[in-house]
Each structure stands twice: as C-alpha cells, then as structure tokens.
Amino acid sequence: MAVLIVRRDKGYADKLRKYRILLDGLEIGRLADGGELRQDIQDGPHLVQAKVDWCGSQPIEIDARGGEQIVVVRSALRGWRTILAIYYVLFYRRGYLKIELQQQNPG
C-alpha cells in the first residue's frame, strides 16, 4: 500500500478557499492554504486532480508502488498572471490550478 501526500502551496490567490482533491474522480479531502492531506491508496496507477469552484487542474497520473507519492498543488495566478484571472476563469478553467508530482519515496 502507498501513501498519497498532497501539499497546497501558500499563495495570495484563493487564500480563503479550500481546494478539493480528487483521486480517480472521487473527492478525498479539501486543502486550505498551506495545508497537507495524507491518504492511503492502493498500489497501481491513479489520477489526481484539484478543483476550486468550477475551475481546477489538469489531472495527473501517478503510479503508486508503495512508499509516498508527494503531489504539490498551487494556483496558476502568480505574479503577473494575477491580471489574467478573468481569462483563466472563463476560458482556461482546467489551467487555473497547477498540480505536479514532486517526488516518490520508496517505502
């Protein structure tokens, strides 16, 4: 069995809102700004995605084989991109959040 660890980076955008974390299409928890979520998962391939309201991230695939799978989620609205908030909300909803596999630690 593996452990999925999802960490939310701190940031100005969405500071007061929680991100919903989905594993294989099912919500497994919500993350506040700077929060962390731990979930035991079965070995094998899984899809991880983050959502906030009607926006979210592209799903990423992880291949859990024991140990820890660490994923980081953050808002795409950083620095100068903050001025593009309306564009992201209206036209690029699946790019509003960024999610990436940080590392894999063998168990």
GUNU-623527 format. One record per atom (N, C-alpha, C, O): residue in three letters; z, x, y. Coordinates in pm, whole numbers, plus 50000, padded with zeros to 5 digits. Atoms other than C-alpha are relative to their C-alpha. Example, Ala and Ser with C-alpha at 12.3 -4.5 7.8 and 13.67 -1.06 7.14 Angstrom:
// residues 2
ALA500005008949881/ALA507805123049550/ALA500005009050120/ALA500665019450118/SER499944991849881/SER507145136749894/SER500734992350109/SER500904997450220/
This chain:
// residues 107
MET500005008449882/MET500005000050000/MET500005008950125/MET500625019550126/ALA500114992649874/ALA499205011850353/ALA500754992650110/ALA501164981150093/VAL499375006049883/VAL500765005350692/VAL499025000950116/VAL498535011750149/LEU500815000449880/LEU498704994350989/LEU500945000350119/LEU501854992150130/ILE499214998949878/ILE500215005351320/ILE499034998050116/ILE498085005650132/VAL500835002749883/VAL498664990451634/VAL500855002550123/VAL501924996750140/ARG499294996749877/ARG499725005051967/ARG499174995350118/ARG497954997250123/ARG500675004349878/ARG498894989952303/ARG500335009950110/ARG501495012350141/ASP499864990649890/ASP498325014752581/ASP500524992650124/ASP500194980950143/LYS499535006149875/LYS500105007852911/LYS498885000350102/LYS498105009850108/GLY501025000549896/GLY497904997153197/GLY500254988550095/GLY501054979550067/TYR499825010249896/TYR497644975853507/TYR499394986749958/TYR500014976249977/ALA500685012450039/ALA495144950553370/ALA500774993249887/ALA501194999749791/ASP499355008350103/ASP496744922653165/ASP501465003849976/ASP501995001049868/LYS498634995350016/LYS500214937153219/LYS500944988849954/LYS501844991249873/LEU499105011250031/LEU501844902753191/LEU499534991649881/LEU500184981849845/ARG500525007750113/ARG499724890352899/ARG500105007949870/ARG500045020249870/LYS499954993650132/LYS500044897452528/LYS498634999549935/LYS497894989849949/TYR501244999350077/TYR497104908452315/TYR500284994949860/TYR501284998649798/ARG499915004750138/ARG496594890151986/ARG499285010149911/ARG498165014249941/ILE500584990450094/ILE495934913751696/ILE499594992449874/ILE500394985349814/LEU500545006750117/LEU493714901151415/LEU499665010249893/LEU499085020849920/LEU500344992150118/LEU493394915951068/LEU499174991149909/LEU499654980949861/ASP500925007950081/ASP490414902950873/ASP499904985650050/ASP499814976349970/GLY500175013149938/GLY490164873751117/GLY501274991850017/GLY501224981150077/LEU498745007449990/LEU493814862951092/LEU500985007250093/LEU501135019450085/GLU499054994049908/GLU496384868651365/GLU501245005149926/GLU501864997849849/ILE498824994250066/ILE499144892251250/ILE501115003050100/ILE502215006950061/GLY498964997749900/GLY501024895651579/GLY499435000850140/GLY498225000150161/ARG500374999049859/ARG501004898951956/ARG500675012250060/ARG501815015450027/LEU499504987749940/LEU501444930152164/LEU500144998750151/LEU499194995050220/ALA499774999249856/ALA502994932752508/ALA499575013850049/ALA499285022649968/ASP500384987249939/ASP502134961152748/ASP500875011249945/ASP502095010749956/GLY499274988650056/GLY503104994052580/GLY500644997449865/GLY501405005849817/GLY499355003750125/GLY504104976352257/GLY499355006149877/GLY498295012449884/GLU500484995050129/GLU503644985451891/GLU500244989549894/GLU501274982649896/LEU499925009650110/LEU503024964051584/LEU499795007649870/LEU498875015649859/ARG500124993950134/ARG503554975151222/ARG499814988849899/ARG500504978749901/GLN500305010150101/GLN502084956050929/GLN499625006949870/GLN498735015449870/ASP500414995150131/ASP501944964250558/ASP498694993349964/ASP498544981249980/ILE501305005550038/ILE498374959950435/ILE499605005649863/ILE500055016249822/GLN500524995750129/GLN496604962350102/GLN499025011550021/GLN498355012250124/ASP501004989449995/ASP494524993250030/ASP498614993849999/ASP498404983149941/GLY501385004749996/GLY490824989150098/GLY499514997950141/GLY500245000650237/PRO500575002049867/PRO488534980350386/PRO500564987550069/PRO500814977350006/HIS499515011049917/HIS489784957950669/HIS499325000550135/HIS498885011050180/LEU500485000949862/LEU488544945951007/LEU501184997350091/LEU501994988450065/VAL498935001649902/VAL490904949451304/VAL499354996850134/VAL498375003050174/GLN500545004249871/GLN490284932151637/GLN501154995850090/GLN502204991750042/ALA499015004449902/ALA492214924651955/ALA499374989450089/ALA498184990050119/LYS500495010749912/LYS491904893552175/LYS501044996950106/LYS502244998450085/VAL499165005349892/VAL493284880752502/VAL499194988650062/VAL498074990750109/ASP500725012049955/ASP492324845452608/ASP498684999049924/ASP498684999749801/TRP501295001350067/TRP488604841552533/TRP499255013449992/TRP498115013949946/CYS500604986650005/CYS487894878952564/CYS500635008149887/CYS501635004049829/GLY499424991850105/GLY488514906652318/GLY499255013149982/GLY498585017950073/SER500644987350035/SER487264937952146/SER498964997449892/SER498944986949829/GLN500854999950118/GLN484534945351901/GLN500935002949882/GLN501875010749897/PRO499164996550116/PRO486064945851551/PRO499685014249953/PRO498545018849962/ILE500234987050061/ILE486534979951394/ILE500404999149853/ILE501294991449816/GLU499694999850142/GLU486594987151024/GLU500885012049970/GLU500605023250013/ILE499144989150046/ILE489395007550873/ILE499974999749847/ILE499754989249786/ASP499964999150146/ASP489625019550515/ASP501395005149963/ASP501655017149961/ALA498614996650030/ALA493285018750418/ALA500125005249858/ALA499694998849762/ARG499794994050132/ARG494205041650131/ARG501395006049997/ARG501545018149977/GLY498634995149995/GLY497975044450152/GLY500255006950133/GLY499315009550208/GLY499664993349875/GLY499785060950440/GLY499874990750120/GLY499944978450106/GLU500055007749877/GLU499425049850800/GLU498605000150060/GLU497935010450062/GLN501235001549924/GLN496375037050984/GLN500434996550142/GLN500964985650165/ILE499545002249864/ILE497055040451357/ILE498814996250087/ILE497815003450094/VAL501055005449916/VAL494935019851595/VAL500574998250140/VAL501714993850156/VAL499585001649861/VAL495135020051976/VAL499104989850068/VAL497884990350053/VAL500765010049926/VAL494074990552192/VAL500365001350148/VAL501525003650185/ARG499784999249856/ARG493624991052569/ARG498954991550070/ARG497934987850011/SER500965007349920/SER491854972352845/SER498865009450041/SER499095021250067/ALA501144992249951/ALA488374984252941/ALA500025001050152/ALA499305009150210/LEU499945000349854/LEU489284976953303/LEU500935010950051/LEU502085008450086/ARG499264988349954/ARG490435011653402/ARG499275006250117/ARG498045006350120/GLY500614992949887/GLY489835030053728/GLY498994991350074/GLY499294979950110/TRP501035007049925/TRP486605019853899/TRP499504987549929/TRP498954978549993/ARG500465011850075/ARG485824994653620/ARG500774987350036/ARG500334976350004/THR499225011649959/THR488504971753764/THR499164990550084/THR499354978350078/ILE500845008649915/ILE485904959054011/ILE498984992149918/ILE498344983049971/LEU500945007150088/LEU483794947353714/LEU500674988949918/LEU500074983949823/ALA499245009850079/ALA486414922653588/ALA499214987149978/ALA499164982149866/ILE500775012550015/ILE484234891853654/ILE498855001949903/ILE498584993149821/TYR501104997150094/TYR481294907953470/TYR500514999849856/TYR499904993549769/TYR499464999550136/TYR483444915153164/TYR500404986149951/TYR500114982549837/VAL499535013350041/VAL484974880253159/VAL498844990549974/VAL498904982449881/LEU501105009450015/LEU481654862153198/LEU498915004649904/LEU498334996349833/PHE501174995550073/PHE479094884353024/PHE500285009949887/PHE499475011249795/TYR499734989750101/TYR480754911452814/TYR501394998049942/TYR502215007249940/ARG498675003750048/ARG483724893652661/ARG500485008449883/ARG501685010949871/ARG499594991950116/ARG483714914652342/ARG500135014850036/ARG500355023249948/GLY499804986449954/GLY483914946352552/GLY501175001050095/GLY501465011750148/TYR498865000549906/TYR486904935552762/TYR501155008949953/TYR501825015250034/LEU498974991350057/LEU489294953652526/LEU499315010749916/LEU498275008449855/LYS500494988950083/LYS488724987152356/LYS501025002549891/LYS502225003049917/ILE499114997350113/ILE490154993852012/ILE499385011449920/ILE498185011549893/GLU500524988650075/GLU489845026151819/GLU501045005349903/GLU502255004649927/LEU499144993850100/LEU491245043051513/LEU500425013550055/LEU499595022050087/GLN499494987649943/GLN493495070751637/GLN500095011049895/GLN499615022149915/GLN499854990050105/GLN494365088351313/GLN500384993149871/GLN500774981549869/GLN499585004850131/GLN495035084150946/GLN500965010149943/GLN500635021849930/ASN498994991250061/ASN498195098650795/ASN500134996549853/ASN500474985149821/PRO499825003050143/PRO498245101550416/PRO501454997249968/PRO502365002850030/GLY498645004150036/GLY501255086050251/GLY500685009049905/GLY501835006549869/
